[in-house]
């Protein structure tokens, strides 16, 4: 089992920066393991915004136009971060982190709310 706990979400103003944290614990030793940050805005589906290999040496940003988000992994703390800069109102969503041992994101956190006011 793998447990994930997100934190850091809050109300911010447009243009602000925010860093989300995802504390990961449990059986994460899968060599192909990967952590993703997803978000779900009201009335919309869940979308992947960034992912990183558990080793931290490979990152992926599905939306190349993002440019404002950076994912990183602190191995000493077993924590994955999502740094978000120049936030926009359309970034308002519940942000989730999830762990993929091999093929699918099987483990999810409870989510953290990010609200960007214009």
WONOR-V892436 format. One record per backbone hydrogen bond with DSSP energy under -0.5 kcal/mol. CO is the residue of the C=O (numbers start at 1). NH is the residue of the N-H. E is the energy in kcal/mol with one decimal. If there is no record, write none. Layout:
# WONOR-V892436
co=CO nh=NH e=E
co=CO nh=NH e=E
This chain:
# WONOR-V892436
co=1 nh=27 e=-2.6
co=3 nh=25 e=-2.4
co=5 nh=23 e=-2.6
co=7 nh=21 e=-2.7
co=10 nh=115 e=-1.8
co=12 nh=117 e=-3.2
co=13 nh=16 e=-2.2
co=15 nh=86 e=-0.6
co=16 nh=87 e=-2.5
co=18 nh=20 e=-0.5
co=18 nh=84 e=-3.1
co=20 nh=82 e=-2.2
co=21 nh=7 e=-2.0
co=22 nh=24 e=-0.5
co=22 nh=80 e=-2.4
co=23 nh=5 e=-1.9
co=25 nh=3 e=-2.8
co=26 nh=28 e=-1.7
co=30 nh=33 e=-2.0
co=33 nh=54 e=-2.5
co=34 nh=100 e=-3.5
co=35 nh=52 e=-2.5
co=36 nh=38 e=-0.5
co=36 nh=98 e=-2.1
co=37 nh=49 e=-3.0
co=37 nh=50 e=-1.5
co=38 nh=96 e=-2.3
co=39 nh=47 e=-2.9
co=40 nh=94 e=-2.3
co=41 nh=44 e=-2.3
co=45 nh=41 e=-0.5
co=47 nh=39 e=-2.3
co=50 nh=37 e=-3.2
co=51 nh=60 e=-2.4
co=52 nh=35 e=-2.8
co=53 nh=56 e=-1.3
co=58 nh=53 e=-2.6
co=60 nh=51 e=-2.1
co=62 nh=64 e=-1.0
co=63 nh=66 e=-2.2
co=68 nh=85 e=-2.1
co=70 nh=83 e=-3.2
co=72 nh=81 e=-2.6
co=73 nh=75 e=-0.8
co=74 nh=77 e=-0.9
co=74 nh=78 e=-1.0
co=74 nh=79 e=-1.7
co=78 nh=24 e=-2.9
co=79 nh=74 e=-3.0
co=80 nh=22 e=-1.8
co=81 nh=72 e=-1.8
co=82 nh=20 e=-2.5
co=82 nh=84 e=-0.6
co=83 nh=70 e=-2.3
co=84 nh=18 e=-2.6
co=87 nh=15 e=-3.0
co=88 nh=91 e=-2.3
co=89 nh=92 e=-1.8
co=93 nh=95 e=-0.6
co=93 nh=114 e=-2.7
co=94 nh=40 e=-2.2
co=95 nh=112 e=-2.1
co=96 nh=38 e=-3.4
co=97 nh=109 e=-2.2
co=98 nh=36 e=-2.5
co=99 nh=101 e=-0.6
co=99 nh=106 e=-1.1
co=99 nh=107 e=-1.6
co=100 nh=34 e=-1.7
co=104 nh=101 e=-0.6
co=104 nh=106 e=-1.4
co=107 nh=99 e=-2.3
co=112 nh=95 e=-3.0
co=114 nh=93 e=-2.0
co=115 nh=12 e=-2.9
co=115 nh=117 e=-0.6
co=117 nh=14 e=-2.4
